[in-house]
């Protein structure tokens, strides 16, 4: 079978991954991580980058080895059991849908600074409709838009790094060199190892979304070449941009001056009388969140299709086209539903939205365990797309993720997320038990016929015709 001529290239796959990852969690959430760990936050970003690298290669190794697979959920069904595939697929889909509805609310609030007369429900609905319609265009067209939005974010971060460097070295007119004077006055790890562990959880969330590479790998041309290249490019750009940006922040502003309500970049630039930074960052933050929403919708639409194709989702969502139109539309409607739940039942929504981080960590844990089972059954794959250092790399990553997820109750503001996430896993576990029971009830009892009898030959003929029809539809 030939690769798709119009498939995604390594560059477009990289830009799509960067578009998903670099979002509000970095532009805003990094304040909390820096304040918690101080200068040691650099270690958190490096350790988490190594974990991300291993997760990406584990996922892509399985995807390239089985290009017909629709998502990482499919591998969990194959190498663990169907129940795990059902639970991780629906937990991931639900967590992402709820998170993106929250992002739509955040963007609506930002837009209201320019359009105060328009209500948040109208703005939020318009944003979700727009993101949904854009995803109906397909992977190739969507990758062009993601490249533009990702480029805006990357240019913004590079611009801050360059401007911050000019301030640090005293190159700007009327400024004096700062050097490492601010950094020298801070303790390396003010809160001890506990604060480092807490910061790692937040940093992991700033890397979240990279799994889009695995979900999009099936639509990538020359997977053996482009998927590993996209992984290297994604991790390189993320680590380089994040580390340089955080390093400049540490040189510009004391950790204690940062606030979780204001972007650390805005805080730093305002400190040096660059008051235009707030407006510029608002524009960048809007583009960052929109980019994340567009790429996330791409992923969850394909996740939903894989569930439906395995008869683990509603049959009316089944699509035979390359673009999962029904899954995308259903995901968009679900986002709108959660948007309205947040507006009219804020306490219920707060509980639901806090499960987003847990859902991602849970997904990554299942993914790494699946990879261990995959290697145990298939051995080391051929080609360039394979995880190095196995099994130690997989065990190291899995241990780090388990520590992160079970440290949630000990961190301020994360206890609710842990409880909500556990409730989500329990809910879908019960759902699978119900699906399994009802599915068995619907299956008619099959009467056994001895081999060679006319009835046995008739069943074999019907079975072979069904397979032929399925092959024709695939072609």
N, C-alpha and C positions, 0 to 999 in steps of 0.2 A: 504493500500500500504506500502510495506517495504522500509526502507531507503536503499540507495545504500551502498552496502558493501564496495566498493572501493572509497567512497566519501572522501572529505577533512576532516581532523581532526581539532580540535581547534588549535593545534600547527602549523599545516601547513597554516591554514587560517590566523593566527597571523603573521607568517613569510612573507606571501604574502602581508599582509597589511603594515607591516614594510618596506618591499621591495619597495612598491609604495610610501610611505610617505617620508622616509628618503632619500633625494636625494640632487641634487645640490642646491636647494632652502635653505637647512639648512647649508650645508658645505660652501656655498658662500654667500647666501642672508642674513644670520644672521648678517653679518657685518653691513649692512644698518640699521637693526632693533636696534642693540645694540647702534650704534652711535646716532640714533634718540632719544632713550628713556633713555640711560644710565643705571644705576642699576635698574631702574623701569621696565626694560625689563622682569624681573622675573614675575611681575604682568601680563604682556601681555601673557606670555606663560601659566600661570595658568588659566587666564580667558578663553583663547582660548581652553585650554584643556577641561574645563568644557563644552564649546559649542560643541566641537568635541564629547564628551561623550554623550551628549543629542542627537546630530544628528545621531550618530551611533545607539543608542538604538531606536530612532524613525524609522529609516530605517529598522533595523533588526526586530523590532516588526511587521511591515507590511509584511516583507518577510517571516517570520516564520508562520504568520497567514495565508498566502496564498503562500505555497511553489511552486505552479505551475507558479507563476508570473516570468517573465523573468528579470525584472529590476525595479528600482524605477520609471522609466518613465511610466511603466504600471499603477502604482498606481495613478499617476497624471491624466492619462486618465480616470481611474475609478472614482476617488473621486473629481476631479475638472471638467475637460472636455477633450475631445479628442484633441482639439487644443492645450491646455497646454502641454499635453503629447507629441505631435508632436514637439512643439517648444523646450521644455526642453531637449528632447532626441537628437535632431539634434544639438542644441547649445552645449550640453555636448560633443557629439561625435566630432564635428568640433573643439571645443576648445582644446580637448585632442590630436587630430590628429596634429593640428598645433603646439602645445606645444612639442609633441614628435619629430616632424621634427626639431624643434629648438634644442632639446636635442641631436639629431643625429649630428647636426652641431657642437655643443659644444664638443662632444666626438671626432669627427673627428679632430678638432683643437688641442685637447690634444694629440691625437695619432700622429699628425704631428711632435711633438717634438722628436719622435723616428723614424718616417718614413717620413722625409721631402720631399722625392722625389715623394710620392703618393699624388695625388690631393684630395681636400676635397670632390668633387662630387663622386669620386670612393669610398673613405672611408665611406662617408655617406650612399651611396647606399648599400654597403656591410653590414653595421650595420643594416639598416632597413630590408634587406633581411634576415639576420641572426635572428633578433628578430621575424620576421614574421614566419619563418620556425619553430622556437622553439615553438611558440604558437600553431602550428598545432599538436603538440604531445598530447595535452589534459591537463586537470587540474591537474591530479595526477602527471604526469611526470614533468610538469612545476613547481609544488610546491616544488619538490626536488631541482631544480635549484635555485628557489627563496630563499629557506632556506639557501643555500650556500652563495649566494650573500648578503642576509640580514645579515647573520652571519659575513661576512667581515666588513660591515658597523658598526655593533654593537660592534665588537671587536675593531675597530678603535676608536670609540667614548670612549669606556671603557679604552682603552690604553691611550688616551689623558687625560682622567680624572685622571688616576693613575699617569701618568708622571707629569701632572700639579700639583697634590697634593704633589709630592716629591719636586718640585721646591718651592711651597708655604711654606712648612714646613721646607725647608732647609735641606732635607735628602740627596740630591745628593752631591757627593764630591766637595768641594770647593765652595759650595753655602751657602748663609745665609738665614734665615727664612724671608719671605716677610710679612706673616700675612695678615692684611687687610690694609696695608699702602697705596696701590694704590686705593683701594675702598674708603678709608676715605677721600681722596682728591677730590673725584668727587661729584657733586650735585646729589641728588637722582633722580630728574626728570628735567634735564636741559632745555628741551623745553616746559615744562608745559603739560597740558592735551592734547593739539593738537598733540604733538610729541608722546604721549602715544597711541592716537587713530591711528596715522600713523603707529606706530610700530606694532599695533595689526593686521593691514591689511597684513603686510609682514609676521608676525608670522602665520596668518591663512594659508598663502600660503605654509609655511613649514610643516603644518599639512595636506595639501591637498592630496587627493588620498586614504584616509581611506575608502571611499565609496565602495572600492573593496570588502569589507566584505559583503555588501548587494548584490553586483552583483554575488559573488561567493557562497552566502548562499544556492542557489538552488542546488548546487553540493556538499553540506556538509552533512555528515552523522550525524544523531541524532541532528537535528537543535535546538531543545529546550534546549539541554545541551551544545552543542559545540559553537553555535553562541554567547550566552551571555558570555561564558568563553573566547572566542576569543576577544570580545570587551573589557573585563576587562584587559586581558593580553596586548592588543595593547595599550590601553590608559595608563596603568601602565608603560610599557616600554618606550613609547614616552615621557611621563612627566618626568620620572626618568632620562632618558638619556639626554633629552634636558635641564632640570633644572640644573643638576649637571655639564654638559658641559659648559653652559653659566655662571654658578657661578664661575667655575675655570677660565674662560676667564676674567671675571671681576676682579679677584684677580691677574691675571698675566699681563694684559696690559690695559693702559688707553683707554677709549672708543674713544677718538679723534685720536688715532694712527691707528685705523682700516680703511681699504680701501675696497670699494665694488668690486675691481678688484682682491683682494687676499683673500684667505680663512683666517678667523680670527685665526684658529688654527695654520696655517703656520706663520702668523704674530707674534703670541705669542711665538712659539718655536724658531723662528729666533731671536727674541729679547734676548733669552738666549743661543745663539750660537749653536743651534741645526739645522744646515743648511740642514741636510738630510730630514727635515720635508717636504720641497717642493716636492721632488721626491716621498716620501711615500704618500703624500696627493694627488698627481696626479693619482697614481694607485688606491687609495681609491675612488677618485672622479669618475674615469672611471667606476669602478664596481658599484658605487652608481647610476650613471645615467643609465647604462645598466640595472640594476635591476628595476629601475623605468619604463624604456621603456618596458621591458618584461611584468611587471605586468599591466601597462596601456593598452597594446595591448590586454591582457586577458579581461579587462573590456570593452573596446570599441567594441571588436568583439561581445560580448554578448549584448551590447546596440544596435548595428546595427541589430542583429538578432531579438530583441524584436520589433524594428520599422518595420522590414520587415514582421514579423508574423502578425502584426496588419494592414498590407497593407498601411503602412505609409512610405515605402521605396521601392526601385526598386525590382520588383518581381524576377529578375534573381539572386538575392542574397539569395533567400530562401533556407534553409538547413533543412534536416530531421534528421541529425545526432546530437549526443551529442556535438561534437565540431563544432562550426560555421565556417567551413573552408572558405566558400565564403566571409563571413563578415570579417574574419581576413585578407584574401588576398586582399580584396578591401580596407581595412584600411591601409594595408602596401603600396599599390600602391598610395593611397592618400597622405600618408606621404612623399613618394618619389616625388610626384608632388609638394607639398609645399616646399620640400627641394630645388628643382630646381627653384621654384619661388623666394625663398630667395636668391639664388645665382645670378639670372639674373635680378630680379626686387626687389632690397633690400628695396626700399621705400614702395612698396606695401606690402612686407612681414612684415616690421616693424609695419605697421598698423594692419595687421592680427594677428601677434604673440602677440601683446599687449592685445588682447581680451581674452587670456587664463585665467587670474585671474578672470576677470569678469564672464566668463562662469561658473567657479566653484562656485563662490558666488551666482550667479543666480540660479544654480542647487540646492544649499543647501537651499535657501529661498523657492523655490517651494516645495522642499522635506518636510520642516517643516510645510508649509501650508497644504500640502497633508495629513500629519499626523494628523493635527487638524481636518480635514474633515473626516479622517478615524475613529478617536475616536468618533466623533459626530455621525457617522452612526452605528458603531459596538460596542461602549462602551469599557470597560477595558478588554483586552484579558486575557485568562488563561495562566498559565505557568510562567517561569522565565524570558522570553524575553519580557519585557515591560518597557516603559519609566516611571521613577519615577517622582513625582512632577507635573504631568500633571494637568492643562494646563499651569501652571506658567513656567515650564521648557521649553516648546515649545515656549511660548510667549517671554521669556527672550532671547532664542537663535535666534528667528526670528528678534527681535528688534536689537540685536547685529549685525546680518548679514546685515540688511537693512542700519544701520548706517555705517558699513564698506563699502558697495558698493557705497553709495552716498557720502562718504568722499573721494573717489578716485580722483575727479577733483581738490581737494584742496591739493593733495600731489604731490610732484615733481616726474615727470615721469609716473604718473598714469592717467593723463587726457586723453591721447590717448587711453589707455586701456578701460576707461569708454565709450568713444565715439565709439570705435570699437565694444565693447560688445553690446551697444545699437543698433548699426547698424546690428549686427548679429541677435539679437532678432527680429528686424523689418523685416529683410530679410526672416527669416523662418516663421514669422507670415504671410507675403505676400504669401510665398510658400504654406502654409497650406490652405489659402483662395483659391488659384488656384487649389490645389489638391481636395479640397472639391467641388468646382464648376465642375471641369472636371469629378470627380467621380459621381456626380449626373447626369451629361449628359450621362454617359455611362450606367447608370442603366435603364433598360427598364421599361416602365410603366406597372405596374402589374394590370391585370384585376381582379376584384373582383367577386367571385362566391358564391352564397348562400350555407350555410352549408347543407350538406346532398346530394348535387347534385353529379353526377359522376365526373365532373371536379374538384370539391372541394376535393373529396376522392382521386383522382389521385395526386393532389398537396401534400396532407398530406402523401401519400405513398412515393413520391419522396423525401420529406423532411426527413422522418424517415430513408430512405435508405442512404441519404447523411450523417446523423448523425452516423449511424452504420459504414459506411466506415471510417469516421473520427476517431471513437473510435478504430477500428481495426488498423489503422495506428499508433495511439498513443501507443497501446500495442506492 
